[in-house]
């Protein structure tokens, strides 16, 4: 696909990079076949190929418009298109450029500005989220059923966690997950300890929420602050684990987002080198659970990190009876803050995903990302677990 950069974009390295990526596209349309929003909406501009055309229009000098912003806003950034693309087009980077440019050059309605600004300030801050989550739990009886299910508290069986001595693994504690479901990080620490690791913690929102809301510079400031805080620990540890696959996928791209920052680029590369999936580092005890379960592989786990099969194999080694799931490559509709700002599309995708996950009669659904867990749990009474929680509980519990 040819791109003729407008003169105003030629000095911009990010624009030149986006143009080079677009030139790799051969118009084949395979990406649309695996795009969740194209399947639901049926509009060429709501598929990857159409969105690439929109960004090309920008780069060639077309005026930024609400139409462009609408179709890029509807993108989940699930990257199923990248998995499918025979030419290896890095669509996500093209979409990131287009969204960031449109965020700077178009004006959203005041209501949208307020809501997005509120989300960008509140969600990354656990010091605000944890008290609010605690208050919501005390008011559970007054809340809608879906929200009550999302606020479920999980009690794990008592188990040792090795934190003394120099840690061999740093466990990331971000923003939403520790506030909404602290048992996930506790379960990960139990599994790591059981596999012979000493566990330390690295606190701080990864920056993904701000980045995907178009707050690029605040997100980069957060990335830099994280790296400065974590750098001494990273140099002395063997692995860095984020149990939320959305965080892991975003941090894996720190070197790309901070590549032009001479002070932080080396630290970003070190973090990416240390990043490991929890499933690579643990070998759980056999479970005592005989009923079938479904595994929902988040998009960030399968299309960004390419670790979905590794988690599924670990679950099967532990004794899980995983049921086949149709359309496993399709997004559930959570996608970070997507379900907050595109609720109708997100609900339609969730309903489709739950139908595929539950058709073979599992007794529970396992996943690897807090956003997917909360979004899906709001739509079903079937219990959802992070796979680490489920393994810890059923390594010591009787059949349920």
C-alpha positions in Angstrom: 0.0 0.0 0.0 1.6 3.3 -1.1 1.8 6.2 1.3 2.8 9.7 0.2 3.7 11.6 3.3 2.4 15.1 3.6 5.3 17.7 4.0 4.2 18.4 7.5 4.8 14.8 8.6 8.1 14.2 6.9 10.3 15.5 9.8 8.3 13.3 12.3 10.0 10.0 13.0 6.8 8.4 14.3 4.9 9.4 11.2 7.6 8.0 9.0 7.6 4.8 10.9 3.8 4.5 10.6 4.1 5.1 6.9 6.7 2.3 6.5 4.4 -0.1 8.4 1.5 0.7 6.2 3.5 0.1 3.1 3.8 -3.5 4.1 0.0 -4.0 3.7 -1.0 -5.8 0.5 -4.8 -5.2 0.9 -5.6 -8.9 1.2 -8.2 -8.4 3.9 -7.3 -11.6 5.8 -7.2 -9.4 8.9 -10.9 -8.6 8.6 -11.8 -12.2 8.9 -10.4 -12.3 12.5 -11.4 -8.8 13.6 -14.1 -8.8 16.3 -15.5 -5.4 15.5 -15.6 -6.0 11.7 -17.6 -9.2 12.4 -20.1 -7.4 14.5 -20.4 -4.1 12.7 -19.7 -5.2 9.1 -18.2 -1.8 8.2 -14.9 -1.8 6.3 -13.7 1.2 8.4 -14.3 -1.0 11.6 -11.8 -3.5 10.4 -7.9 -3.3 10.4 -7.6 -2.7 6.7 -10.1 0.1 6.8 -8.4 1.7 9.8 -5.1 1.5 8.0 -6.7 3.4 5.2 -7.8 6.1 7.7 -4.3 6.5 9.1 -2.9 6.7 5.6 -5.4 9.5 4.8 -4.0 11.4 7.9 -0.4 10.9 6.8 -1.2 12.1 3.3 -2.6 15.3 4.6 -6.4 14.8 5.1 -7.9 16.8 7.9 -8.4 14.9 11.2 -12.1 14.2 11.7 -14.6 12.8 14.1 -15.2 9.9 11.7 -11.6 8.9 11.8 -11.6 9.1 15.6 -14.8 7.0 15.9 -13.5 4.1 13.9 -10.1 4.1 15.7 -11.9 4.4 19.1 -13.8 1.2 18.2 -10.6 -0.8 17.7 -10.0 -3.2 20.6 -6.2 -3.4 19.9 -6.6 -7.2 20.4 -4.1 -7.8 17.6 -5.8 -10.8 16.2 -5.2 -9.1 12.9 -1.4 -9.2 13.5 -1.6 -13.0 14.2 -3.5 -13.5 10.9 -1.6 -11.1 8.6 0.6 -12.9 6.1 2.7 -9.8 5.5 3.5 -9.2 9.2 2.0 -5.7 9.3 2.3 -4.3 12.8 -1.2 -2.9 12.8 -1.1 -2.0 16.5 1.7 0.5 16.1 -0.2 2.1 13.2 -3.4 2.4 15.2 -1.4 3.8 18.2 0.0 6.5 16.0 -3.4 7.4 14.5 -5.2 7.5 17.9 -2.4 9.6 19.5 -2.5 12.1 16.6 -6.3 12.4 16.6 -6.3 12.8 20.4 -4.1 15.9 19.9 -5.8 17.4 16.9 -9.6 16.8 17.4 -11.8 17.8 20.3 -14.1 15.4 22.0 -17.4 16.3 23.4 -17.1 17.7 27.0 -18.8 14.7 28.6 -16.3 12.4 27.0 -13.4 14.6 28.0 -14.5 14.5 31.6 -15.0 10.8 31.7 -11.8 9.9 30.0 -9.8 12.4 32.1 -11.4 10.9 35.3 -10.6 7.4 34.2 -7.0 8.3 33.4 -6.5 9.9 36.8 -8.4 7.4 39.0 -7.7 3.9 37.5 -3.9 3.9 37.7 -3.9 5.0 41.3 -4.3 2.1 43.8 -4.5 4.5 46.7 -7.8 5.7 45.3 -9.0 2.4 43.9 -8.6 0.2 47.0 -10.7 2.4 49.3 -13.4 2.7 46.6 -13.4 -1.1 46.1 -13.7 -1.6 49.8 -16.6 0.8 50.0 -18.4 -1.0 47.1 -18.0 -4.3 48.8 -19.6 -3.0 51.9 -22.5 -1.9 49.7 -22.8 -5.1 47.6 -26.4 -5.6 48.5 -27.4 -2.4 46.8 -25.4 -3.1 43.6 -26.5 -4.8 40.3 -26.0 -8.5 40.2 -23.2 -8.3 37.7 -21.2 -5.8 39.7 -21.7 -7.9 42.9 -20.2 -10.9 41.1 -17.2 -8.8 40.0 -16.6 -7.8 43.6 -16.4 -11.3 44.9 -13.6 -11.8 47.5 -11.5 -14.9 47.3 -10.0 -16.6 50.3 -6.9 -18.8 49.6 -5.8 -21.6 51.7 -2.9 -20.8 54.0 0.4 -21.5 52.3 4.0 -20.2 52.8 5.4 -17.4 50.7 9.2 -17.0 50.6 10.1 -13.3 50.7 13.3 -13.4 52.8 16.7 -13.0 51.1 17.5 -11.6 47.7 14.4 -12.2 45.5 14.8 -14.3 42.4 11.5 -13.2 41.0 9.9 -9.7 41.1 6.1 -9.9 41.1 4.4 -6.8 39.6 1.6 -5.3 41.7 -0.2 -2.8 39.4 -3.4 -0.8 39.9 -6.7 -2.4 39.2 -5.8 -6.0 40.0 -4.5 -5.6 43.6 -7.5 -3.4 44.4 -10.2 -5.6 42.8 -8.7 -9.1 43.2 -5.6 -9.1 45.6 -5.8 -12.9 45.8 -4.3 -13.3 42.3 -0.9 -11.9 43.3 -1.1 -13.9 46.6 -1.7 -17.1 44.6 1.2 -16.3 42.2 3.5 -15.8 45.2 2.4 -19.2 46.6 3.0 -20.9 43.3 6.4 -19.3 42.9 7.5 -20.2 46.4 6.3 -23.8 45.8 8.6 -23.9 42.7 11.7 -22.7 44.7 11.7 -19.0 44.0 12.1 -16.1 46.5 9.5 -13.4 45.7 9.9 -9.7 45.8 7.4 -7.0 44.6 7.5 -4.2 42.1 4.7 -1.7 42.6 3.1 0.7 40.2 0.6 1.0 37.3 2.3 0.0 34.1 0.9 3.0 32.2 -1.3 1.0 29.8 -4.6 2.6 30.9 -3.3 6.1 30.3 -1.6 5.2 27.0 -4.7 3.6 25.5 -6.8 6.6 26.6 -4.5 8.8 24.4 -2.6 10.2 27.4 0.7 9.3 25.8 3.1 11.7 27.7 1.6 10.9 31.2 1.9 7.2 30.3 5.6 7.7 29.4 6.2 9.7 32.6 4.8 6.7 34.5 7.0 4.3 32.5 10.1 6.3 33.4 9.2 6.5 37.0 8.6 2.7 37.2 12.0 2.0 35.6 13.8 4.3 37.9 12.1 2.7 40.9 12.6 -0.9 39.7 16.0 -0.7 38.1 18.1 -1.6 41.2 15.9 -4.7 41.8 15.9 -5.7 38.1 19.7 -5.8 38.0 19.7 -8.3 40.9 16.8 -10.6 40.0 16.3 -13.3 37.5 12.7 -12.7 36.3 9.9 -10.1 36.4 6.3 -11.5 36.4 3.1 -9.7 35.8 0.0 -11.9 36.5 -2.2 -9.5 34.4 -1.4 -10.3 30.8 -2.4 -6.8 29.8 0.3 -5.3 32.0 2.9 -7.8 30.8 2.1 -7.1 27.1 2.4 -3.4 27.6 5.6 -3.5 29.6 7.1 -5.8 26.9 6.8 -2.8 24.6 8.6 -0.3 26.9 11.7 -0.4 24.7 9.6 0.6 21.8 7.8 3.4 23.6 11.0 4.7 25.2 13.4 3.9 22.5 14.4 7.5 21.9 15.0 8.2 25.6 18.7 7.8 26.1 18.4 7.8 29.9 15.7 5.0 30.1 16.1 2.9 26.9 18.6 0.5 28.5 16.4 0.0 31.6 13.4 -0.6 29.3 15.3 -3.3 27.5 16.4 -4.9 30.7 12.8 -5.0 31.9 11.7 -6.6 28.6 14.5 -9.2 29.0 13.5 -10.1 32.5 9.8 -10.4 31.7 8.5 -13.9 32.0 5.1 -15.4 32.1 4.1 -17.0 35.4 3.5 -20.3 33.6 7.2 -20.4 32.6 8.4 -20.4 36.2 6.0 -22.7 38.2 5.2 -26.3 38.3 2.1 -26.7 40.4 1.1 -29.7 42.5 -1.6 -32.0 41.0 -5.1 -30.6 41.6 -8.1 -32.4 43.2 -10.8 -31.2 40.8 -12.6 -33.5 38.4 -15.1 -31.3 36.6 -14.4 -29.7 33.2 -13.3 -26.1 33.0 -12.9 -23.6 30.1 -9.8 -21.5 29.6 -10.2 -18.0 28.1 -6.9 -16.9 26.7 -6.8 -13.0 26.8 -5.8 -11.3 23.6 -2.7 -9.9 25.3 -1.7 -13.5 26.2 -2.2 -15.0 22.8 -1.8 -12.2 20.2 0.7 -9.9 22.0 2.8 -12.3 24.2 2.1 -15.7 22.4 1.9 -17.6 25.7 -1.6 -19.0 25.6 -0.6 -22.5 24.7 2.0 -22.6 27.5 -0.6 -21.7 30.1 -3.1 -24.3 28.8 -0.4 -27.0 28.8 0.5 -26.2 32.4 -3.1 -26.5 33.4 -3.4 -29.8 31.7 -0.2 -31.1 33.4 -1.8 -30.1 36.8 -4.8 -32.2 35.9 -7.3 -29.7 34.6 -10.0 -31.0 32.1 -10.0 -28.2 29.6 -13.0 -28.1 27.3 -12.5 -27.0 23.6 -13.5 -23.4 23.1 -14.7 -22.2 19.7 -13.5 -18.9 18.3 -10.9 -18.7 21.1 -8.9 -16.1 19.1 -11.7 -13.5 19.4 -11.7 -10.8 22.0 -14.1 -10.8 25.0 -14.7 -7.1 24.7 -12.9 -6.0 27.9 -9.7 -4.5 26.2 -8.6 -2.3 29.1 -11.0 0.7 29.3 -12.8 -0.3 26.1 -15.8 -1.8 28.0 -16.2 1.6 29.8 -16.3 3.7 26.6 -17.7 1.3 24.0 -20.2 -0.6 26.3 -22.6 -1.8 23.5 -19.9 -3.4 21.4 -18.2 -4.7 24.5 -21.4 -6.4 25.7 -22.1 -8.0 22.4 -18.6 -9.4 22.3 -18.9 -10.6 25.9 -22.2 -12.4 25.1 -20.6 -14.2 22.1 -17.5 -15.1 24.1 -19.6 -16.5 27.0 -21.7 -18.6 24.6 -18.5 -20.1 23.2 -17.0 -20.7 26.6 -20.0 -22.3 28.2 -21.6 -24.4 25.5 -19.7 -27.5 26.6 -20.8 -27.3 30.2 -17.7 -26.2 32.1 -18.1 -25.7 35.9 -15.7 -22.7 35.9 -13.9 -20.4 33.5 -10.1 -19.6 34.0 -8.3 -16.7 32.5 -5.1 -14.7 32.9 -6.1 -11.0 32.9 -8.1 -9.1 35.5 -9.9 -7.0 32.9 -11.2 -10.1 31.1 -12.1 -11.7 34.4 -14.2 -8.8 35.7 -15.9 -8.2 32.3 -16.9 -11.8 31.8 -17.9 -12.3 35.4 -20.4 -9.4 35.1 -22.2 -11.5 32.4 -22.4 -14.9 34.0 -23.0 -16.6 37.3 -20.4 -19.3 36.4 -17.3 -18.5 38.6 -14.3 -17.0 36.9 -10.8 -17.4 38.3 -7.3 -16.4 37.4 -5.7 -19.7 36.7 -3.2 -19.1 39.5 -5.9 -18.8 42.1 -7.7 -21.9 40.8 -4.5 -24.0 41.0 -3.8 -22.9 44.6 -7.3 -23.5 45.8 -7.7 -26.9 44.2 -4.3 -28.2 45.1 -5.6 -28.4 48.6 -9.4 -28.6 48.3 -11.6 -31.6 47.7 -13.6 -32.0 44.5 -16.2 -29.3 44.2 
